[in-house]
Amino acid sequence: MQTVVLAILGLVSMVVGLLLSLILPQIRIFAWGLIAFGIILVSAAAIVDFRRVKGAVSSRRGKYGTSTTIMVSIFAGIVVLVNSISIGVNHQFDFTALSQFTLTSQTKDVLGKLDMPVTALCFFVTPDDQYGTGAYALSMLVEYQNFAANNNLQIKIVDPDKHPEEARKYGITDTSLYQSVVFETTLASRMVQPSEIISQAEHSFTNAILEVTGIQEKKIYFVTGEGEASPTGNLSLAADALKTNLLQVVPIDLSYVKAVPDDCAVLIVAGPTKPMSDNTYRVIANYLKSNRQAIFMTNPGAPDDIKKLLAVWGVDVQSGTIIDPTEYLTGNIDSPTIPKARDTMGVDKVYFPGVTAIIPQATAPTGMEVLPILWTTKDSWLDNNYDPLTTPKFDAAVDTASAYAVGVLIEPTVIQDSSGNATGINPGPYIVAFGDSDFITNSHFTNANNGDLFLSLVKALGAGTDIVTIDHKVLTTRRLIISPEATTFLNISSIALLPAIVLIIGAIMWWRRR
């Protein structure tokens, strides 16, 4: 009798230990201790009453029961082992069309560096959530929580109907703001509204976390005012890509300012169509002299202000149109294509719809060097009288066939000692110059790899260390519209179809055995 009690206690100890290891993983060591104690008790009971156990096992029924027990135990052990491993090591798979539940590397980096507690207050009202905004936001926040350092991101769900005073405290004043998320720290708070969640949840959430934790985002300034391409107009896709990469996009009119702000990471001048004002020209020139970063994009026949600005730094901007009869965009001979072999940025195939040449001068300014980063084939030429309505023809008397640079990088040289070892870098700006600005406009940004080239250059100029192309993850609403008859069939089949199939199979088997 005593051995039976001992065996029962051992089994109970093992079961309790197993349940604790699954339910409360934080006390797993204690749970495994209980399992080990149970094994010891069962083993002790078997040793004490060894004769009875041996007789039970050696009998015919015992052998059958033992083999069955061993097989069941092995199966159960495998299941327990797999589940135990899966608790500590898990991985999810995102099969949504836009990978809506997969965080980008930039967001993971921000979360991994969280050094203060952040609370995400979710003002969700489920009955009013017809687009599933709250459910989507919550699933995204749970993923954020998984990557937050030191458990520094907490989620709190608040029903604004049941707690109107707390909703008003955070600016939730009407039903249009239901399903909003407010990020809060001891420094500040920031509301992300439902429209932002639907259009760009991850971008909005990560920027909100950066804002309330006091982290300064790098800013990309786009010069406007002289007919340049605008980040709110035909460069909106490029601007969105920068925002998705956690960079702020700021339009700036330099006609009325004394200097480019100190927080400018990269200044972009994209295809001005009007001459620059004296103040704009002076501000940009002083910006370059202060050893900053800039991207200039001009076009064939554009005003010569960019040409004058860049001539100081070792390049001559031409005014004609490059014609490359060897490699060009189908149907557009004035749009040369550049493969990876002629692109030092390593971007596979980009094109430029109407581009002029950027020619390095024979001698670069002291302490600077000019490096072509993209160039055409040796069969191309510069047509100074290009007419898109006629087919261009090479005229050996006035045209010169040559490989022309369509983009260059101007950068300071490395300082070396007498042994050839690098000891520093000369003072000077980092400038990228293109003979075309249309390649990143909305009509061309997503074609070929034009957008990748632009983002890679922004990265190269120091605006970020992890710039990649990321699509906006828009929460799409998908509705299945079916007839009333189909609705009835789905309701009945989902409830009764599977049980009916099981009953039919069971009846067939019973009939055959009978």
N, C-alpha and C positions, 0 to 999 in steps of 0.2 A: 504493500500500500504506500509505503514511504517513497519507494522508487517511482511510483506512478505520480505522486504529488511533485516530486523533484523534476520529472520529465515535463509535467504540465507547466510548472513554473518556468522552466527553461524555454518552452515554446512561447509562453506569454511574453517573456523577456525579449525574445528575438522578434516577435511581431511588433511589440511596442517600440523597440529600437528601430525597426524598419520604417514604421509610420513616422516616427520623429525625424528620421533622416530625410524623409520626403517632404514633410510639412514644415519643419523648422530647420533648414539647412545651416543656420547660424550656430546650432548646437550639435553639429554632425559628429564631432568627436565623442560627445557623451552618448549619442545614439549608437555609434559603432561599439562603444564600450558595453552598452546593454546587449547588443547582438552577441558580442563575444562572451558575455556572462551567461547568456542563454545557452550558447553552444557548450559551454563548460558544464552547466547543469544537466543538459541532455546526455552529454558524454558520461558524466558521473553516474547517472541513473542506469545507463547501458552497462557500465562496468560493474556496478554493484549487483545488478540482476542479470549478469552475462549469460547464465545457463538458460534462463527463460527466453531471453532475446535470441540466443543461438537456436533454440528449438523452434521458436516462431518463424525465424528466417529460413531455416533449413527444410521446413515442411513444404509440401507442394503448393499449398495456398500461400505460404509465406514467400516462396520464391517468386510467384506471380505478383504478389503485392509489392515485394521489394523492387522488382524490375519496373513496375508501374510507378512506384514512388520515386525511384531514381530518375526516370524519364521526366516526370512532372517536376521534380526538383531542379533538374537541369534547365528545363524550359523556363520555370519561374526565376531561376538564378540569372539566366540571360536577360529576361525582361527587367528584373530589378537592377542588374548591372548597367544596362543601356539607359534606363531612366535615371539612375544615379549620376551617370556621366553627363546626360543631357541637361541636368539641373545646373551644373557648373559650366558646361560648354554648350552653348546654343547658337544657332544661326538661323536667320530668317531669309526668306526668298521673296523678292518683290517682283510680281509678274504684271503690275499695272503698266499701261501703255507708256506713261511718262515717268516711270519709277518714282511715283509720288511719295513713297514711304522710305526712300533711300536718301540719306543725308550726303551732301557733298563733302569733300575733304576739307574745304575752307571752314564749314560749319563745325565739323568734328574737331578741327584745330582750335577754334574759338571756345568750344565747350571743354576741351581738354585743358584749357588754361584758365578756366573760371576760378577766381581767387576770392569770391565773396558769394554769400547766399543770394539767389534770385528766386522770387516767387512768381509763378504764372497763375494769375487769377482768371479763371475761365467763367465768363458770365453766359452760361448756356441755358437755353430753354428748349428742351427736346421737342415739345409739340409744335413749336414755331420753326423748327429747323427743317424746312422743306427741301433744301439742297444738300443736306448732310454736312454742312459747314462745321458744326461743332464736333461731330464724330471724326471728321478728317483732321481737324485741329488737335483734338485730344490724342489721336493715334500718332500724330507728328510729334507732339510734346512728350509722349512716352518714349519715343525714340531719342529725342533730345536728352531726356533724363538718363537714358542708358549710357550716354557718352559724357555726361557732365562730371567734371572732376570733383572728388570728395563729396559726392551727393549734394552739390551746391545748387541744384535746380529742383524746386518743389512745385507740385501742381495742386491747386486748390480750386474746386468747382463751387461756384456760387450761383444760386438761382435768384436772378434779379427781382422776380415777382415775390418771392418769400423774404428777401432781404433788400428792400428798396433803398434803405438808408446807406448800405454799403455800396450799392450800385451807383447812387448819386455821388458818393465820395470819390469814385473813380471816373465820373463823367458819363456813366450809362444812364442817360436821361430819357430815352424813348426806345420803343421796340425795334427801331431800325438798327440800334447798336447791340441788340441781343446777338449772341454767338461771338462777341468780341473777346479778346484775350488781352489782359493788362499785365505787363512785366514790371516788377517792382523790386527795388533794392533800397538800402538806407540812403542812397544818393538821389534817386529819381524814379519816376514811373513813366511808362510809355504804353499807349493803347494801340493794339493792332485790330483794325475794324474788319468786319466780315468780308467786305469787298477786297481787302488786301489778302486775306486768307485764301479766298477763292482764286485770285490771280497770281499770287506769288507768296505762298505761305512761308517757305523756308527763308527766302530773302528777307521778308518782313520780320520774322521771328529773330533771326540772327542779328539783323541790324538793331532791333529793339534791345537785345541783350547787350550788344556793344555799347549802345547809348546809355542804358541805365547802369552799366558798370564803369562808365567813364572812359572807355577806350576810344581813342580818336581814330576815325576812319580816314584813310587816305583819299585825297580829293583830286579829281581830274578836271581841269578847267578847259572849257571850250570857248575860244574867242569868238564873239559875235559882234555885229554892228557894221561890218563892211561887206555884207552879202555872203558871209561864210556859211557852209552847211551847218545846220543847227541840230543839237542833241534832242530838241523837242520837235524837230521836223523830219527832214530826210536822213538824219543820222540817229533816229530814235532806236533802231535795232542795235546799233553799236552802243548807244547809251545804256540800253537795257542789259546788254551783255556785261558791261562794266559794273552795273548795279548788282547783277546776279553774283558777280565776283567780289561783292562786299566793298565796292568803291563808290564814293559819292561823285556824282556828275554835276558840275556847276557851270552854267553859261556865264560869261563875263564880257561886258563891253568895256574895252580899255580906253575908250575915247575920253572918259571922265574920271579915271583913277590915276593915282600917282605911281603905283607899282603893282605888280602881280602879288597877291597875298602870299605870305610866308608858308602857309599850309598847302600850297600847290605842289603835288607830287609830279604831275606832268602837265605841260601846257600844250594844247592842240590847236593848231590853226589849219582849218580844213577848207581849202579852195575859195579864198576871197575873190569876189567878182568886181569889187570896187577898190579904188586906191585907198590905202590906209591913211587915217588922219595922222597929223604930225605927232600927236600925243600917243596914239597906239603904237606907231613905229618906234618912238623913243622908249616906251615902257617895255616892249618886247626886246629891243636891243640891250637895255639895261638888265633885263632878266637873264639873257644869255651870258652877259658879262659877269653875272653873279654865280656862274657855274651851276646852272640848274638843268632841268630836263625838258625837252620839247619835241613835238612831232609837227613837221610842216608838210602840207600837201597842197601842191599847186596844180595847174592844168595848162595845156597848150594855149598860148595866147592870153594868159591871165595877166593882171597888173604886175608890174615888176618889183613890188615891195619885198616879196619873199626872196626874189633873186638878189636884191641889194643886201638883205639881212644875211643870207647864206654865203655871199661872196666873201664876206669878212672871215668866214670860217673854212674856206678852202674848197668851195664847189661853185661851179657855174651852172645856173639853171637855164635851159634852152627854151625856145618858144614854139618850135615846130612840133609836129606829131610823128611819133615813131611808127613806121610801117615794118612789120616783120612777116614776110611772105611764107616763112617756114613754119612757124607755130603761132597760130592766132585763133581766137574764138570763132567757131563756125559762123559764116555769114557776116563777120565783122573784122575786116582785115586791119582796122586801126585799133584792135583790142588784142595785143600780144599776150600769150599765155606763158607762164614761167613754171617749169617743173622743179622738182626738188633738187635736181642736179645743178640748177642755176639759181639756187636760193639758199644762202648761208644760214637762214633761220630754220631750215629743215622742214618747211611746210610743203606738202605735196600738192602742187599745181594750184596756182592763183592766176588771175587775169586782171588786166587794167583796161577799162573801156575808154580809150583816148588818153594817151600818156606822152609826156615829153621827157627828154633826157636830163639826167643830173650828172654832170661831168666833173670828176675831181680835177682840181687845178694841179699844175706841174709840181708846185711846192705848197705843202700844207703849212698853216700857221705854226709858229714855234710851240712845241709841246703838244701838238694835236696831230691826229691822223684821220684820213678819210678812207672808209672801207665800203666798196660796193657790196650790197647785200642781195640785190636781184638784178639780173641783166638779161638782155635779149640774145638771140642767136647772131652769129657773125654776118648773116645775110640781111639784117635789118638796116634801114636807113631813116634819116630824119627828113620828113617832108615839110618844108616851110610854107607850102601853099596848098595844104591838103583840103580837098573838097569832098565831103562825104557823099555827094551826089554823083561823083565820077570815080572810076577805078584808078587808083594811084599807079604810076609807072616810074620805075627807077631810071633816072637820067644821070649817066656816068659823068656828064659834064659839070653838073652842079651838086649831085648827091654823092655821099660817101657811105659805102657799105661797111658796117662795123657792128660789134657788139656794144650796145649802149646800156649803161646803168639806169634803171628806172627808180631805184631806191638806194640810198647810201646811209651809212652810220658815221657820224662825226664824233670822235671821242678823244679824251686826253691820252697821251702816251704814258707808258710805264717808266718810272725812273730806275735806272740800274747803276750799280756801283762798278768799280773797275774790273770786278770778276764776273760781271754779267748777272749778278743776283738782283732781283727786284727789291727796291727799298721804299717804293711809294708810287704815287700817281701824280702827274703834273696837274695843276689846277686848270679847269676848263669845263665847258658844258658837255652834255650828252645830247646830240641832236640826231633825229631821224628825218630824212627828207625824201619825199616821193614826188614824182612828176605827174601824179594823178590823185584826185580826191574822190572820184566817183566809185572806186572799188569797194568802199565801205558804206556807201549809201544804201538805203533800204532795198533798192532794186538788185543789189549785187552782194550785200553782206553775207547772206546765207548761201550764196552760190559758190561752187568749187570749195576752196578753203580760204576765201578772202577774210572771213571773220576770224579764223584761227591765226592768220598772219597778224592782224591788227592787235589781238589780245596778246600774242607772243611778244610783240614789240613794246606794248605797255609794260609787260613783265620785265623785259630786258632793260627798260629805263628805270626800273626800281620801284614801280608802283605796287608790286606784290611779288611774293615768292611762290605762289601756288595758283597762277592764273590758268584756268581751263575754260573751254566752251561748255556752258551749262544751259540747257533749255529751261524756260520758265515752266514750272509744274502747275499748270492751271487745273483747278478742280472742275472736271467736266461733269455735267449732269446728263446721265443716260437714262432714257425712259423706254420701257417696253410697252408698246401699244398693241393690245390684242382685243379680240371680240369677246362679248359676254359668254358665248359658247366655249371659246378656248379657255376663258377664266374658270368656268365651271369644271371643265375637263382637268385643268391643272390642279384645282383644289381637291377634286375627288381622287385623282391619281396619286397625288402626293400623300394622301392619307391612307388610301385603301389598296393601291397597286402593289406595293411591296408585300404586305401581309397576304394578299390574294395569291401572289406568285408562290410564296412559301407554302400556303395551304394546298395549292394545286400540286406542287412537287411532292409534298408529304402524302397526299391522297394517291398519287401515281405509284409512289414507292410502296405504300401499304397494300394497294391492289395487287402489285406484282408479287410481293412476298406472300400474300394470301393465296 
